[in-house]
Amino acid sequence: MPLRPAPPVARWLALCGLCALLGAPQRALAQTPPERDTPLAAPLTAGDVPDAQKRSRTVALLPLKNDLVAFADLFAPDAPPGGPQLPDVEAALQRALESQPYVAVKPVARVRAELADDPAAQPLARAAQQRYRLGLDLYLGLATARAATNLQEATELYRGIYQDIVDAKPLADAAFMLGVSLVDMGRAAEGHIVLKDAFQVQPDRRFRPNFFPPQVNTALANALVDHRSTGDPQHPYGDNRRMLALANRLGSSALVLASLRQGREEPELFVAIFGTQRRVIEAELRVPVREAEGRLDAFFSRWLSCTPVTETRESAPAGREVRLDTSGSYALYLRQPTRRDFHSLGFGAGTSVDLGPGLEWFARLNMYTSLSDPYQDLLHAFNSVRLMSGVGFWLRRGPVRMFARPAIDLHLLGDFVATTDANCKLFGTDHKLCDQSSLADLQQRVLVGVNLAIGTHI
């Protein structure tokens, strides 16, 4: 009985399954990879790059924090504001930044507009407002525990959409009411932490003197003292991780953070610059407000001269990507000269090269060795080789690369001898007791067919 291989599509499906279990695609570029011990190139600073090749940095200016409210005015909402005017200080910061070369400034108004107009943030802002109103109603209705739960959710939603930058009051309202609720519930330590964080959101907040009970007023005063003594002026809007997420959302390479605080003798301006490349505060300045106008220009110049710059160059053509993969292989012949099935195992290797968008050339080589069948009708193992090649199609969706590969399939089938006669198995095929008519002897031959493979790479 002649040995006929299974259809190429069926065998390929079996191979794809085994490939997914035993092998993983690997990628290599046609260019020679760098040596492992090659030192990393040092970042280029302003003096290393010609002016014609420098690309402007986008620097976002965040709203100025005013931490100048006197302790005596905490419960005096009608007291006149003291210290310098915030718009004047913000304008000085913006002018100093805009005077620097190769800097594209995002002013405070644009930063607020980009965050407020984000379509993904608007439904979250509405949900946070609803939670705050519900929490406030529950607090006024003496359902303090339920109020705290809703106020906590409102605070988290507001922080997630950077409401403290768009407009600090809604987040501060929710945070202060959450702290007050915790204090009323007897959870003074938790309430203190929440109230301290609320003063970081809106440090110039004031309260009506008789609105809250005396113990709440005491908790508010203690939280303000703690904020003034331990608050970090370098991080008025949160830690480095939050600043990195904000910078990426704004498409900025740096953030300018500024706050006003009362010094020993006069108000002082604190300025910190967060850079996305190093992901830390790269420069800081502490200066009396009256001297800020003259010292901001020198401060930004020093920072820019030591900050890595990005070059604008014509990009070299990308190297052609070559994908390699290896895997185990399995084959099963549907028509066999044996009474029971026998299996073939081996390995495979393939390669593919993109010819253009959605088009690739590919080739795959599989080698097999047959295993013995249960009745040992196959007198000896035989080897076979398959070679498939063609032009395929691919489509990428995120990390998944889908492909369809029609191919020419060449199958080199090794020679074999099979029999069901026990004498042939015991004494050999040349013995006189061996029935020659029971022998199935197939010489080496080449089979040609077509193949279609459909699958995915990750």
Secondary structure, 3 states (H helix, E strand, C coil): CCCECCCHHHHHHHHHHHHHHHCCCEEEECCCCCCCCCCCCCCCCHHHCCHHHECCEEEEECCCEEECCCHHHCCCCCCCCCCCCHHHHHHHHHHHHHCCCCEEEECHHHHHHHHHCCCCHHHHHHHHHHHHHHHHHHHHCCCHHHHHHHHHHHHHHHHHCCHHHHCHHHHHHHHHHHHHHHHHCCCHHHHHHHHHHHHHHCCCCCCCCCCCCHHHHHHHHHHHHHHHHHCCCCCCCCCHHHHHHHHHHHCCCEEEEEEEEECCCCEEEEEEEEECCCCEEEEEEEEEHHHHHHHHHHHHHHHHHCCCCCECCCCCCCCCEEEEEEEEEEEECCECCCCCCCEEEEEEEEEEEEEECCEEEEEEEEEEEECCCCCCCECCCCEEEEEEEEEEEEEEECCEEEEEEEEEEEEEECCEEECCCHHHHHHCCCCCCCCHHHCEEECCEEEEEEEEEEEEEC
